[in-house]
């Protein structure tokens, strides 16, 4: 029953020509992903986070088994 509902919904959506993203939607998605990557890069390379990451990696490498 649920599968039939989804099938009818998909067919109706495809009939309207909205089966995928348009070029503008791809462009906006790409810009958003790049902006998120830039913010994440800035956060990771900041002094506090960079020091914390170096500390964690150093402790992991100096661990005794």
GROMACS elastic network, one bead per residue, 0.5 to 0.9 nm:
[ bonds ]
;  ai    aj funct       b0    kb
    1     4     6  0.51988   500
    1     5     6  0.63923   500
    1     6     6  0.88427   500
    2     5     6  0.50625   500
    2     6     6  0.62950   500
    2     7     6  0.85993   500
    3     6     6  0.51513   500
    3     7     6  0.60955   500
    3     8     6  0.86315   500
    4     8     6  0.61444   500
    4     9     6  0.84920   500
    5     8     6  0.52341   500
    5     9     6  0.61339   500
    5    10     6  0.86228   500
    6    10     6  0.60248   500
    6    11     6  0.85611   500
    7    10     6  0.51083   500
    7    11     6  0.61593   500
    7    12     6  0.85374   500
    8    11     6  0.51812   500
    8    12     6  0.61029   500
    8    13     6  0.85533   500
    9    12     6  0.51396   500
    9    13     6  0.61216   500
    9    14     6  0.86407   500
   10    13     6  0.50563   500
   10    14     6  0.61397   500
   10    15     6  0.85370   500
   10    19     6  0.82281   500
   11    14     6  0.51284   500
   11    15     6  0.61162   500
   11    16     6  0.87978   500
   12    15     6  0.50951   500
   12    16     6  0.65740   500
   13    16     6  0.52952   500
   13    17     6  0.67583   500
   13    18     6  0.58144   500
   13    19     6  0.63802   500
   14    17     6  0.51155   500
   14    18     6  0.56804   500
   14    20     6  0.87587   500
   15    18     6  0.76163   500
   15    19     6  0.82808   500
   16    19     6  0.79567   500
   17    20     6  0.81484   500
   18    21     6  0.74831   500
   18    22     6  0.86600   500
   21    24     6  0.79704   500
   21    25     6  0.57427   500
   21    26     6  0.65126   500
   22    25     6  0.52239   500
   22    26     6  0.63510   500
   22    27     6  0.87015   500
   23    26     6  0.50738   500
   23    27     6  0.61642   500
   23    28     6  0.86735   500
   24    27     6  0.50025   500
   24    28     6  0.61873   500
   24    29     6  0.85381   500
   25    28     6  0.51201   500
   25    29     6  0.60662   500
   25    30     6  0.85197   500
   26    29     6  0.50582   500
   26    30     6  0.60843   500
   26    31     6  0.85803   500
   27    30     6  0.51072   500
   27    31     6  0.61499   500
   27    32     6  0.85698   500
   28    31     6  0.50684   500
   28    32     6  0.60693   500
   28    33     6  0.85373   500
   29    32     6  0.50978   500
   29    33     6  0.61230   500
   29    34     6  0.86061   500
   30    33     6  0.50880   500
   30    34     6  0.61560   500
   30    35     6  0.85689   500
   31    34     6  0.51207   500
   31    35     6  0.61112   500
   31    36     6  0.85780   500
   32    35     6  0.50815   500
   32    36     6  0.61273   500
   32    37     6  0.85605   500
   33    36     6  0.51102   500
   33    37     6  0.61371   500
   33    38     6  0.86492   500
   34    38     6  0.61620   500
   34    39     6  0.86877   500
   35    38     6  0.50881   500
   35    39     6  0.62876   500
   35    40     6  0.85759   500
   36    39     6  0.51928   500
   36    40     6  0.60828   500
   36    41     6  0.85206   500
   37    40     6  0.50449   500
   37    41     6  0.60143   500
   37    42     6  0.86016   500
   38    41     6  0.50620   500
   38    42     6  0.62458   500
   38    43     6  0.86988   500
   39    42     6  0.51257   500
   39    43     6  0.62527   500
   39    44     6  0.86725   500
   40    43     6  0.51069   500
   40    44     6  0.61102   500
   40    45     6  0.85259   500
   41    44     6  0.52028   500
   41    45     6  0.60211   500
   41    46     6  0.84599   500
   42    45     6  0.52891   500
   42    46     6  0.60504   500
   43    46     6  0.52976   500
   43    47     6  0.87327   500
   43    48     6  0.88786   500
   43    49     6  0.69413   500
   43    50     6  0.85561   500
   44    47     6  0.83349   500
   44    48     6  0.85971   500
   44    49     6  0.56343   500
   44    50     6  0.60253   500
   44    53     6  0.85557   500
   45    48     6  0.84059   500
   45    49     6  0.67665   500
   45    50     6  0.54878   500
   46    49     6  0.56810   500
   46    50     6  0.58170   500
   46    51     6  0.84091   500
   47    50     6  0.52160   500
   47    51     6  0.60092   500
   47    52     6  0.85585   500
   48    51     6  0.52631   500
   48    52     6  0.62248   500
   48    53     6  0.86914   500
   49    52     6  0.50395   500
   49    53     6  0.61123   500
   49    54     6  0.85435   500
   50    53     6  0.51648   500
   50    54     6  0.61498   500
   50    55     6  0.85622   500
   51    54     6  0.50953   500
   51    55     6  0.61052   500
   51    56     6  0.86566   500
   52    55     6  0.50281   500
   52    56     6  0.62102   500
   52    57     6  0.86214   500
   53    56     6  0.51340   500
   53    57     6  0.61113   500
   53    58     6  0.83983   500
   54    57     6  0.51601   500
   54    58     6  0.58996   500
   54    59     6  0.85061   500
   55    58     6  0.50352   500
   55    59     6  0.61006   500
   55    60     6  0.85279   500
   56    59     6  0.52081   500
   56    60     6  0.61810   500
   56    61     6  0.87012   500
   57    60     6  0.50379   500
   57    61     6  0.61838   500
   57    62     6  0.86069   500
   58    61     6  0.51763   500
   58    62     6  0.61251   500
   58    63     6  0.86026   500
   59    62     6  0.51165   500
   59    63     6  0.60744   500
   60    63     6  0.53409   500
   61    64     6  0.86417   500
